[in-house]
Amino acid sequence: MNINPFDLLKNAQKIQEQMGSIQEKLGGLVVTGSSGGGMVEIDLNGRFEMTGIRIARESLDPLDIPLLQDLVKAAYAGAAEKIREALSREMGVLAGGIPGL
């Protein structure tokens, strides 16, 4: 694979604009991950910041702390995976505009 550095420089501004667009789009992205059949739901934004968490009352009776902790971790992991997929899609669009990639 030969990448011409002059082609990269020529397209640098276009790439920079696309990156700004991707960052803006991901900044507004909010995904939800859930676990335990919806007993725990976590919302993450495109910067992997938790913006919300919902825990169903039935997951607290009787209170099983280790189970609840596992449900929270699983819900977070599910939401994070959705963001990684969105990042991958958006970066694939960007890479499509770079000569040689």
N, C-alpha and C positions, 0 to 999 in steps of 0.2 A: 504494500500500500504506500503510494507516494502522495504526500501531502505537501502542496506548494505553499510555503509560508506567505507568499505574496497574495495568494487567494484568500488566506485566512485574514490578512490585514485588510484586504479590500472589503471583506464581509464583516469586519469587527463591529462596525456601528450597527449593522443589521442584527448581529448576534446579541449585542448589548441591549438593543431595543426589545428583542424577543425575550431576553432574560428578565428585563423589567416587567414585561407583560406577564410572564410566568409567575414571578414573585407576587405581583398584584393579584393574579387569579388565585394563587395558593393562599394568600393572606385572607381571602374571603371564603376559602373552603372550610366547611365544618362537616366532619364525619362522625358517625356514631358506631361504637363497638359495643357488643352485648355478650353476655355469658349467662349460663344457667337458665336458658330458655327465656331470657329477658329479665331475669331477676336483678341483674346489675347492668346498667347502661352508662357509657362514658362518652362524652362529646370532646373531640379534639379539633383544634383549628390547624391550618396548614403549617404552622410553626411548631406542631406537636405540643401545644399548650392545652391543658385541660380546661374546657370552658363550661363543663357541666357533668354532673354525676347523679344518677338516680338509682336508688336501692329499694327494691320492693319489700314491703313490710314482711311478707311471708319468709323472706330470706333471713329475717332476724329472729324468728320464733322456731325452735329455741336458738338462742344466739350461739353460733358455732364460728368463733373468730377465725380459725384457720381456713374454713370453707369460704367465709366472706372475703378473706384476703385473696384466696385463689380466684374467686369470681371477679374481684376488682382487677387483678393482674391480667386475667384472660380478656376482660372487656377492653382494657387499655391496649393490649397486644392486638386485638382485632381492629380497633380504630387506627392504631399506628400502621398496621399493614395496609389499610385502605389509603392512608396518606402516602405511603411508599409507592403504592400502585399508581396513584395520581401523579406523583413526582416522576415516576418512570415513564408514564405516558407523555407528560409535558416535555421531559428532556429528550424523548425520542423524536418529538416534533421538532425540537431545536436542532438535534443532531442531523435531521434530514436536510437542514439548510446549510450545513457545513460541507464544503467540497472535500471528498476523500473519506468521509465517514459514512 
